């Protein structure tokens, strides 16, 4: 079975009480959530703080465990408030890991395919600002001995990522195109030749990574013995 893992980044997520707490305590990890409301109709988030200030309370969060390396907090909140994790799960996908640094949410999502990731990103962007896709990783089919393929936006410069994202969002890659190179360049505040130069450089980097993984995948399949009937 194939599957896709994506690392999503949400800057200053709305309706995320844990993200708000992270601004006062340092990086947050190991976030878990209850799904069944208590007698007062609340669910609880639990999260771990290992660095920075670790007081007994962080807003509505209360320390429930502490040692010399970490403090675990429990935070009651309203059920169904539309936080990022709830939005992801409504799309039928799984939240695998959540970390928060200075109010920015880093969440690892498991989906059946790329369409599932696209649906999540589209849904989040309806209510959240600053939603970005980090690494994408897809597992090969069970009968395929080839390696996983990975795309990593960190291979691009910040400007190249901005050019790609703007061109994509404005429909430059649609057929027929919803925006010309001149229109996208104007949105970016650059000359058309500058836009096409950045775009070509970004596409070349991504294609190099894709082709390299493809060659490795082909080589691995050729080396692996195939079952015969």
RAFENVEN-V87213 format. One record per backbone hydrogen bond with DSSP energy under -1.0 kcal/mol. CO is the residue of the C=O (numbers start at 1). NH is the residue of the N-H. Records with the same first field share a line. If there is no record, write none. Layout:
# RAFENVEN-V87213
CO = NH / NH
This chain:
# RAFENVEN-V87213
3 = 139
4 = 111
5 = 137
6 = 109
7 = 134
8 = 107
9 = 132
10 = 105
16 = 20
17 = 21
18 = 22
21 = 24
22 = 26
28 = 100
29 = 48
32 = 46
38 = 41
41 = 79
42 = 38
43 = 77
44 = 34
45 = 75
46 = 32
47 = 73
48 = 29
49 = 71
56 = 63
58 = 61
61 = 58
62 = 74
65 = 72
70 = 67
71 = 49
72 = 64 / 65
73 = 47
74 = 62
75 = 45
77 = 43
83 = 87
84 = 88
85 = 89
86 = 90
88 = 93
89 = 92
94 = 110
97 = 108
99 = 106
100 = 28
101 = 104
104 = 101
105 = 10
106 = 99
107 = 8
108 = 96 / 97
109 = 6
110 = 94
111 = 4
113 = 117
114 = 118
115 = 119
116 = 120
117 = 121
118 = 122
119 = 123
120 = 124
121 = 125
124 = 127 / 128
130 = 11
132 = 9
135 = 7
136 = 151
137 = 5
138 = 149
141 = 144
149 = 138
151 = 136
152 = 155
153 = 156
157 = 161
158 = 162
159 = 163
160 = 164
161 = 165
162 = 166
163 = 167
164 = 168
165 = 169
166 = 170
167 = 172
168 = 171
171 = 178
180 = 184
181 = 185
182 = 186
183 = 187
184 = 188
185 = 190
191 = 195
192 = 196
193 = 197
194 = 198
195 = 199
196 = 200
197 = 201
198 = 202
199 = 203
200 = 204
201 = 205
202 = 206
203 = 207
204 = 208
205 = 209
206 = 210
207 = 211
208 = 212
209 = 213
210 = 214
211 = 215
212 = 216
213 = 217
214 = 218
215 = 219
216 = 220
217 = 221
218 = 222
219 = 223
220 = 224
